Amino acid sequence: MRLELDAGFEASFKKRPKDIIARIAKAVALFQENPLHPSLHFKPSAKRNGAYSIRVTQGYRILLLKKSDDHFILLRCCNHDDYERLF
């Protein structure tokens, strides 16, 4: 699995609390290992073609853009309210 980091992801990652940063890192590692792991709740966006999300916690999501079956761009990590508004 090839992952790229968008500048927006890096900026949003740095703004999160330390415990959430650790959970984000764990979710990204798990996604690379097994994108279909049930705890990630990997799913396509209903609003944006090619966009997907994975769950970090009940309150946080990572937004991704699919470039190919094994290539994603990490766009942003955000709280669930922002996720609902954006995607």
C-alpha positions in Angstrom: 0.0 0.0 0.0 1.4 3.4 -1.0 0.3 6.4 1.1 1.1 10.0 0.4 0.6 12.8 2.9 -1.1 15.9 1.7 0.0 19.2 3.4 -3.5 19.5 4.8 -3.1 16.1 6.5 0.2 17.1 8.1 -1.3 20.4 9.4 -4.4 18.8 10.8 -2.4 16.0 12.3 -0.2 18.4 14.3 -3.2 20.2 15.8 -4.6 17.1 17.5 -4.1 16.1 21.1 -1.3 13.7 21.8 -3.6 10.7 22.5 -5.4 11.3 19.2 -2.0 11.6 17.3 -1.1 8.2 18.6 -4.4 6.7 17.5 -4.1 8.3 14.1 -0.6 6.8 13.7 -2.0 3.4 14.7 -4.9 3.6 12.3 -2.6 4.6 9.4 -0.3 1.6 10.2 -3.3 -0.7 10.4 -4.6 0.7 7.1 -1.3 0.0 5.4 -1.3 -3.6 6.8 -5.0 -4.4 6.2 -7.2 -1.7 4.7 -10.3 -3.8 5.3 -9.7 -4.4 9.0 -13.2 -4.1 10.6 -12.1 -1.5 13.2 -11.2 1.0 10.5 -14.7 1.2 9.0 -13.1 2.0 5.6 -15.8 3.4 3.4 -16.3 5.6 0.4 -17.7 9.2 0.7 -21.3 9.7 -0.3 -20.5 13.2 -1.4 -17.1 13.1 -3.2 -16.1 10.6 -5.9 -12.8 8.9 -5.1 -12.8 10.0 -1.4 -12.8 7.5 1.4 -12.6 7.6 5.2 -11.2 5.4 8.0 -12.2 5.7 11.6 -9.6 6.7 14.2 -12.0 6.9 17.1 -15.8 7.4 17.3 -15.0 11.2 17.2 -12.2 11.3 14.6 -11.8 10.3 11.0 -9.0 10.2 8.4 -10.0 11.4 4.9 -8.3 9.8 1.9 -8.3 10.2 -1.8 -8.0 7.0 -3.8 -5.5 7.2 -6.7 -5.5 3.4 -7.4 -6.3 0.2 -5.6 -3.0 0.4 -3.7 -2.3 4.1 -3.7 -4.1 6.7 -1.4 -3.4 10.3 -0.4 -4.1 11.1 3.2 -6.0 14.4 3.0 -7.0 15.3 6.5 -7.7 14.1 10.0 -10.7 15.7 11.5 -13.4 15.4 14.1 -16.6 13.7 13.1 -18.6 16.9 12.7 -16.1 18.3 10.2 -16.1 14.9 8.5 -19.9 15.0 8.1 -19.7 18.6 6.7 -16.9 17.9 4.3 -17.5 14.4 3.2 
